[in-house]
Amino acid sequence: MKATFEGEFNRFGDREVLALIEKATGQSGKPATMREILVLWLDRYRQRRQMARDLNSVGFTDAVLEDFGLTRQQAEKQAAKHFWQA
């Protein structure tokens, strides 16, 4: 069963999330608001959960990971990070 999230978090697209990441990392020069940080964390949580599921699927081979420039160990380490870790 796939988890779904309702509310305003779903309205952010990839570009908006990237802008929030820039803000949260201080690259934009303006500090991020708490809401923006929460949106960033939610996006990281979703991405890492999906990555963990994908790594366990049959079609996600080492060759596919190599296309992304990752080893299986690197991908598993990234998927295991907590959402608040960059």
N, C-alpha and C positions, 0 to 999 in steps of 0.2 A: 504494500500500500504506500503510495507516494504522499508525503506530507505537503499540504498546501497552506499558504499564508494569505490571509485576507487583509484588506485595508490599503492604506496609502503606500506601503512598501512595494506593492506590485506595479505601481505606476512608473517606476524608474527603469529606464532602458540602459543599455550598455554605455552609451555616451555619458549619461547622467552619473552612473556609478563610477566611471573613470574620473569624472570631474570631482566627485566626492573623495575618491582616493587621493587625488592631487591635493585637495584641501586638507585632508586628514594627515597627510605626510608633510604638510608645510610647504609644498612646492608652489602653492598659489600666493603665499605671502599673507593670507588671512586665515586665522585659526578656524577649525571646523566646529560647528555647533554639536551639541549632544545628539540631536536628532540625526544629523549627517553621519556621525560616528556609528550610531545604531544601525542605520541603513547599510553602511559599509560592512559592519559585522554580520548582519543578516545575509548579505550577498556572499561574503566569505564562507559562512556556514553552509549555504546552499551549494556553492561550488565545490567545497571540500567533501560534502556528503555525496554529491554526484560523482566526484572523482573516485571516492572509495568504492562506490557501487560499480563504476565502470572498470576499475582495476580487477575486480573479481569476476567480470563477465568473460565468457569464452572468447569473444572476438577481439578483446583488448590485449593483443599480443605484444611481445617485446619489440617486434618490428614497427608496430604502430607507435609505441613509445619513442622509439629511435627517430621516427619522423618528427616528433615534437622536440627532439633533442634531449630526451630524458632517459635515464635508466629506470628500471622497475623500482630500485631502492629509492631513488630521488623522488619518484612519483608517490610512492607509499609514504615517505617522510613528509611530503607536502600535504597529502591527504590527511595525515594524522595530526597536523597542527591544529591548535585551538583557533577559534574564529577571531580572537583578539590579537593573534600573532600575525605579523606581516609576512 
